[in-house]
Each structure stands twice: as C-alpha cells, then as structure tokens.
Amino acid sequence: MMRNNMGEDLTVDDMARAAMFSKFHFTRVFQRVTGVSPGRFLSAMRLQQAKELLLATSMNVADISVHVGYNSVGTFSSRFTRSVGLAPTEYRRTRGISHMVQTLPSDQDICSGDGVVSGMLSMHPCAEVDLVFAGLFASRVPEGRPSRCTILNGAGHFIIDKVPDGIWYLLCQGVPRTPNDVRSISENGIPGPFVASVGPIRIRRGSAAVATVRLGPARVFDPPLLLALPDARTTALAARRRHHAGSVGYAA
C-alpha cells in the first residue's frame, strides 16, 4: 500500500485498515518487524523513490517532490539533503555518489570516543560484491551522518574504532567499485542491493562490542539506505592510507 500510494496523504489509520489491525496493534507489529514506525518507514521509502527518479528520469525536483508526497519543494529539498547528504540537484549530477561521508561533528552533543565495534562479516553466496560500506547510525534508518563508518574489503574480520558513547545501529550495504548507481551490484539476475543490520549496540565509557554481520539481499521490510554512498574505490584507498594507525575504521 505504501509503494502504490507514495504521493498520497497516507496515514497510519489508512495503513492499519489495509492490514485489518487496530491502529495501535498495527504500529506495534510494524515497529517490531522493521525496527521503525510506519510513518518513519514511509518517509524513508519516499526519499528512496526520489533518489531513483533523480537518476532514472528527467523530472525536475519540484515534480519529483510532489510525486513522492511533498507539498513543498523546499521541505523536500531540506529533508533530502539532511538524509542523503547531498542536495537533490547534486545527487543527480554526481549520479548518486558522494565524494566523502561526513561523520557526526564533535560539537553536537557527541564527541569522539574510545569505543570499539568489531566482529566478522560474512556474505550470502549470491552477494557478488567486493566492498561493503559499514556505518554506525543513531537509528535503524541509515540516513544523515553516521557516528563512524568504514569501507570493508569483503568478508572477514573488521574493526571500527573511536566510537562515541551511545546506542548505535551497525548498518551495512554492498557498494560497487566504480561510481555508478548502487543498483549496478545486482547483475545476472542476482537480487540486490545486499544489506545487513545489527543493533542496538551500546557503547559506554569506551567499551567494546562484538557484532556478527551477514550481508544478504534486502528484504521488503528493511528500511532503505538513504545516505549517498561514497565512491568506494577512492574511499577504500583512503582507508588503507589510514591503516598504518592500526584500524580500518575512519571518519570520512
């Protein structure tokens, strides 16, 4: 129902009626399955569709904003920029690739910490990706600035260091080696994108957390990754240059 009515004024009451649940039971079930509220999920889907329209059509930003349910192009542009990391016009110009991912600044109620998140990353047999973006976010929707992030060179052990105290969600997505639409990782009929999520992860007083991560095809109830992914090749080279410091984690 969300996908078929993206531009409509869809309410939680409408969704609950379609699911034949009470509003409160529907909201509880939806949040338990997806990790976010129905309204937050719908908002993420709208921005994800806007990303696709920017890359696949010649529609202008004003028309796209209406198509995905925004009455104000200014509100749409502000929300898109905050969630994706690029303005709509810049996202279209760069084909959806960010030159770098900015992490949370140290002066916004959060400071660089001493926590560590480490673990093992494995992949679904169909996941033909070489590089994986991994970021620590404040919610299950991967949008805005991550606390810390890194590019992983495929499956294996990983370490993300200097993690601030807080409750984080480790969200991962396979990325192509060349600057192209992320959907290019789905080749030869292989489903994509490939994603993984672990959390909540609590870091307190510089503690360490261990996460087991398995990258697999995105499911219908996985919130879309809104953040514009970096040019994986350039970012991976930057990460390797930082490797002499003893960690593959970095603040891009």
Order of alpha helices (4+ residues) and beta strands (2+ residues): alpha-alpha-alpha-alpha-alpha-alpha-beta-beta-beta-beta-beta-beta-beta-alpha
